[in-house]
């Protein structure tokens, strides 16, 4: 069973881009919360999303899956998903998962 980790997702619009600021650890619960917010934004018609992960020190495969799925969905619709502020542990798992080829990353 996964430990209870705090994960918060806040969203605001900035110059036509939906910016999600994520803090805490992205385990299964956090991935579900992040996925729900990303889906809500895509369903509302937002084509450009930026996920700021500067406040995240851990992400598991569920979080990677949410990001990869949303990136594919947006790319197919002519939009884009970007990541920023990746700390070393998160940067490593994102790179190992091969997301650097499909998601714009501002290191």
C-alpha positions as CSV (number, residue, x, y, z in Angstrom):
1,X,0.0,0.0,0.0
2,X,1.3,3.4,-0.9
3,X,2.0,5.8,1.9
4,X,-0.2,8.9,2.1
5,X,1.7,11.6,0.4
6,X,0.6,15.2,0.1
7,X,0.1,16.3,-3.5
8,X,-1.6,19.6,-4.3
9,X,-2.5,20.9,-7.8
10,X,-3.3,24.6,-8.3
11,X,-4.2,26.1,-11.7
12,X,-4.2,29.6,-13.1
13,X,-4.2,31.1,-16.6
14,X,-1.2,33.1,-17.8
15,X,-1.1,34.6,-21.3
16,X,-3.5,32.0,-22.7
17,X,-1.6,29.1,-21.1
18,X,-3.2,27.0,-18.3
19,X,-0.4,26.7,-15.7
20,X,-0.7,23.9,-13.1
21,X,1.6,24.2,-10.1
22,X,2.1,20.9,-8.4
23,X,3.6,20.4,-5.0
24,X,4.4,17.3,-2.9
25,X,4.8,13.8,-4.1
26,X,3.1,12.3,-7.1
27,X,2.1,8.7,-6.2
28,X,-1.1,7.0,-7.3
29,X,-3.4,9.4,-5.5
30,X,-1.5,12.5,-6.7
31,X,-1.5,11.2,-10.3
32,X,-5.2,10.7,-10.1
33,X,-5.6,14.3,-8.8
34,X,-3.2,15.7,-11.5
35,X,-5.0,13.6,-14.2
36,X,-8.4,14.9,-13.2
37,X,-7.2,18.5,-13.4
38,X,-5.5,18.0,-16.7
39,X,-8.6,16.3,-18.1
40,X,-10.8,19.1,-16.8
41,X,-8.6,21.7,-18.6
42,X,-8.5,19.7,-21.9
43,X,-12.3,19.2,-21.8
44,X,-12.7,22.9,-21.3
45,X,-10.8,23.5,-24.5
46,X,-7.4,24.5,-23.3
47,X,-4.8,23.6,-25.9
48,X,-1.6,24.8,-24.1
49,X,-0.8,23.5,-20.7
50,X,2.3,24.0,-18.5
51,X,2.9,21.8,-15.5
52,X,5.3,23.4,-13.0
53,X,6.9,20.5,-11.1
54,X,9.4,22.6,-9.1
55,X,7.6,21.6,-5.9
56,X,7.7,17.9,-6.6
57,X,10.4,15.6,-5.4
58,X,9.0,12.3,-6.4
59,X,6.8,10.9,-9.3
60,X,5.9,7.3,-9.9
61,X,4.8,5.6,-13.1
62,X,1.2,6.6,-12.6
63,X,2.3,10.3,-12.8
64,X,4.4,9.6,-15.9
65,X,1.4,7.9,-17.5
66,X,-0.9,10.8,-16.8
67,X,1.6,13.3,-18.4
68,X,2.3,11.0,-21.4
69,X,-1.4,10.4,-22.1
70,X,-2.3,14.1,-21.8
71,X,0.7,15.1,-24.0
72,X,-0.4,12.7,-26.8
73,X,-4.0,13.9,-26.6
74,X,-3.0,17.6,-26.8
75,X,-0.5,16.9,-29.6
76,X,-3.2,15.1,-31.7
77,X,-5.4,18.2,-31.2
78,X,-2.7,20.6,-32.2
79,X,-1.9,21.7,-28.7
80,X,1.1,21.1,-26.4
81,X,2.0,20.1,-22.9
82,X,5.1,21.5,-21.3
83,X,6.9,20.7,-18.1
84,X,9.0,23.1,-16.1
85,X,11.0,23.2,-12.8
86,X,12.0,19.5,-12.7
87,X,14.1,18.6,-9.7
88,X,16.8,16.0,-10.2
89,X,14.8,12.9,-9.0
90,X,11.8,13.9,-11.2
91,X,14.1,14.8,-14.1
92,X,15.7,11.4,-14.0
93,X,12.4,9.4,-14.1
94,X,11.0,11.7,-16.9
95,X,14.2,11.1,-19.0
96,X,14.2,7.4,-18.3
97,X,10.6,7.1,-19.3
98,X,11.4,8.7,-22.7
99,X,9.1,11.7,-22.2
100,X,11.8,14.1,-23.3
101,X,11.0,13.1,-26.9
102,X,7.3,13.9,-26.7
103,X,6.9,16.6,-24.0
104,X,8.5,20.1,-24.1
105,X,10.6,20.4,-21.0
106,X,12.1,23.6,-19.7
107,X,14.9,22.3,-17.5
